[in-house]
Amino acid sequence: MGFLFDPNVAYLLLISGTLVLIVALLTPGTGLLELTAVFLLLLAGYSATQLAVNIWAIALWGIGIVFFGLSVRRTKHTGLWLALALLAMTVGSVFIFRTPLGGSAVSPWLAATASFFVGGFGWIVTRKILEAESQPPAHDLNRLLGQIGEARTAIAPEGTVFVAGEMWTARSQQPIAPGQMVRVVAREGLILLVEPVPSASSETHATQA
């Protein structure tokens, strides 16, 4: 177990647990990822208890997390906030543990690679999720209101219509023949309420009359 007290190993456990935790929070599932993240972070915490820690480096790493949050939330200067986040996380990672002489204990190359990988991966995944959440629902039935479709069966009072590229169960207060055009006026759950759309010939006769 002595290898756990190597600063580079402790740092890898910390950064791996953080990465798995980010994935677990963004893609909740069976709980396996959450348990893995907790296990890795507990190992990292156990390792840290046997190592000298720089409080200011931890604070700097936390500032990097704040900058990271600004980079995914702000539309302006996103690149600047992300660069500051990666810089703060890298420097904080290098000096998170210290040697008896007060120097850095974590390899700068390891810290830079891990920080850029975790920061870049987290930024891409978080932005994608935020973009997906901001999109209107793909199956928002309210978008069907007012659209024109075609009756595929007789509707008296229920039948089937083809609207917006899909087949729907429909109900009408007026009998509608197959092939007649209909307009969606409301909905009841997954059932569309429709009305017949007068054909051009019908409108012409009505005008002449």
Secondary structure, DSSP 8 states (H G I E B T S, - for coil): -GGGGSHHHHHHHHHHHHHHHHHHHHS--SSHHHHHHHHHHHHHHHHHTTSEE-HHHHHHHHHHHHHHHHHHH-SSSHHHHHHHHHHHHHHHHHTSEE-TTSSB-S-HHHHHHHHHHHHHHHHHHHHHHHHHHHS--TT-GGGGTT-EEEESS-BSSEEEEEETTEEEEEE-SS-B-TT-EEEEEEEETTEEEEEE---HHHHHHHHH-
